[in-house]
Amino acid sequence: METKNIMIVGVGGQGTLLTSRILGKIILNAGYDVKLSEVHGMAQRGGSVVTFVRYGDKVYEPIVEEGSADVLIAFERLEALRYAHFLKKDGVIIINDQRIDPMPVVIGKEKYPENIIETLSKEYNVISVDALEESRELGNLKVFNVIVLGVAAKHMDFSKEDWHDVIKTTVPEKTVDVNLEAFNRGFEL
């Protein structure tokens, strides 16, 4: 199998690392070699968090090179814009249509870019979802990232049941039901 490359990007606290662990576990369960890598320097202060997930028959390094990501999962619009150049020409970006102002915007030194999703759609295959609103409808704002993962799952070669099995063993027991419901909602979007 050709090595597949997935990037997950977001802002500290959005569940980027947990999402990469769910992905890693489903890939291992399927019998593939998998490598994960994380970059989260100022994440605790609202900074970028980037995780790389690479899998295939044999993977030698964890870092996704620019222009080689098959899927880019972005939990925030500006993070999608920052990392879109990592995507392959035929890759797909799944974007949670959420805005979180970085510190330079908060203090007035910079402006948040307008029309990010529309701009990215001119060059890339973009799937946008308002996962925060979807999670609000489920009654739990903390599961928006699992909704996005459900959308992304349609672009990977694992069954819905395989995803369910991994979610059941990865998230805290008291949140299993809402996480499964969130995943299913994203999978059906």
Buried (B, 14 or more C-beta within 10 A) or exposed (E): EEBBBBBBBBBBEBBBBBBBBBBBBBBEEBEBBBBBBBBBEEBEEBBBBBBBBBBBEEBEEBEBEEEBBBBBBBBBBBBBBBBBEBBBEEBBBBBBBBEBBBEEBEEEEEEBEEEBBEBBBEEBBBBBBBBBEBBEEBEBEBBBBBBBBBBBBBBBEBEBEBBBBBBEEBBEEEBBEBBBBBBBBBBEB
